[in-house]
Amino acid sequence: MTVTLSVLQQGAFITTAKRRTITIGAKAVTLAAGQKRAILVTLNRAGKRLLASHGRLPALVKVSCGGVLIKTQRVQITSRRHK
């Protein structure tokens, strides 16, 4: 099973024909049938740069198994507040 975070690249200079998705994190996990577990996906370099520049990112989580898409969910990623 693979969990992938992606964000749609947009901006003032990017037309709709040039939009592309950027993968900002991914994690492969193995679960038994019926098993549930929270999965922590760390951001890659591109994700960290986007989060630092924007403060929060609307992202799309895709869960797939064997190349078959099982579930998609939109999430909002925010940076942690330092204590």
Contacts in CASP RR format, 6 or more apart in sequence:
PFRMAT RR
TARGET T0000
AUTHOR 0000-0000-0000
METHOD contacts of the structure
MODEL  1
MTVTLSVLQQGAFITTAKRRTITIGAKAVTLAAGQKRAILVTLNRAGKRL
LASHGRLPALVKVSCGGVLIKTQRVQITSRRHK
1 28 0 8 1.000
1 29 0 8 1.000
1 30 0 8 1.000
1 31 0 8 1.000
1 63 0 8 1.000
1 64 0 8 1.000
1 65 0 8 1.000
1 66 0 8 1.000
1 70 0 8 1.000
2 26 0 8 1.000
2 27 0 8 1.000
2 28 0 8 1.000
2 29 0 8 1.000
2 63 0 8 1.000
2 64 0 8 1.000
2 65 0 8 1.000
2 66 0 8 1.000
2 67 0 8 1.000
3 26 0 8 1.000
3 27 0 8 1.000
3 28 0 8 1.000
3 29 0 8 1.000
3 39 0 8 1.000
3 41 0 8 1.000
3 61 0 8 1.000
3 62 0 8 1.000
3 63 0 8 1.000
4 23 0 8 1.000
4 25 0 8 1.000
4 26 0 8 1.000
4 61 0 8 1.000
4 62 0 8 1.000
4 64 0 8 1.000
5 23 0 8 1.000
5 24 0 8 1.000
5 25 0 8 1.000
5 26 0 8 1.000
5 41 0 8 1.000
5 43 0 8 1.000
5 59 0 8 1.000
5 60 0 8 1.000
5 61 0 8 1.000
5 75 0 8 1.000
5 77 0 8 1.000
6 21 0 8 1.000
6 22 0 8 1.000
6 23 0 8 1.000
6 24 0 8 1.000
6 25 0 8 1.000
6 59 0 8 1.000
6 60 0 8 1.000
6 62 0 8 1.000
7 21 0 8 1.000
7 22 0 8 1.000
7 24 0 8 1.000
7 47 0 8 1.000
7 50 0 8 1.000
7 57 0 8 1.000
7 58 0 8 1.000
7 59 0 8 1.000
7 60 0 8 1.000
8 19 0 8 1.000
8 20 0 8 1.000
8 21 0 8 1.000
8 22 0 8 1.000
8 60 0 8 1.000
9 19 0 8 1.000
9 20 0 8 1.000
9 21 0 8 1.000
9 22 0 8 1.000
10 19 0 8 1.000
21 60 0 8 1.000
22 46 0 8 1.000
22 47 0 8 1.000
22 50 0 8 1.000
23 44 0 8 1.000
23 46 0 8 1.000
24 43 0 8 1.000
24 44 0 8 1.000
24 46 0 8 1.000
24 47 0 8 1.000
24 50 0 8 1.000
24 57 0 8 1.000
24 59 0 8 1.000
25 41 0 8 1.000
25 42 0 8 1.000
25 43 0 8 1.000
25 44 0 8 1.000
25 47 0 8 1.000
26 41 0 8 1.000
26 44 0 8 1.000
27 39 0 8 1.000
27 40 0 8 1.000
27 41 0 8 1.000
27 42 0 8 1.000
29 37 0 8 1.000
29 39 0 8 1.000
31 37 0 8 1.000
43 51 0 8 1.000
43 77 0 8 1.000
47 57 0 8 1.000
50 57 0 8 1.000
51 57 0 8 1.000
51 77 0 8 1.000
51 79 0 8 1.000
52 79 0 8 1.000
55 78 0 8 1.000
55 79 0 8 1.000
56 76 0 8 1.000
56 77 0 8 1.000
56 78 0 8 1.000
56 79 0 8 1.000
57 76 0 8 1.000
57 77 0 8 1.000
58 74 0 8 1.000
58 75 0 8 1.000
58 76 0 8 1.000
58 77 0 8 1.000
59 74 0 8 1.000
59 75 0 8 1.000
59 76 0 8 1.000
59 77 0 8 1.000
60 72 0 8 1.000
60 73 0 8 1.000
60 74 0 8 1.000
60 75 0 8 1.000
61 71 0 8 1.000
61 72 0 8 1.000
61 73 0 8 1.000
61 74 0 8 1.000
61 75 0 8 1.000
62 69 0 8 1.000
62 71 0 8 1.000
62 72 0 8 1.000
63 69 0 8 1.000
63 70 0 8 1.000
63 71 0 8 1.000
63 72 0 8 1.000
64 70 0 8 1.000
END
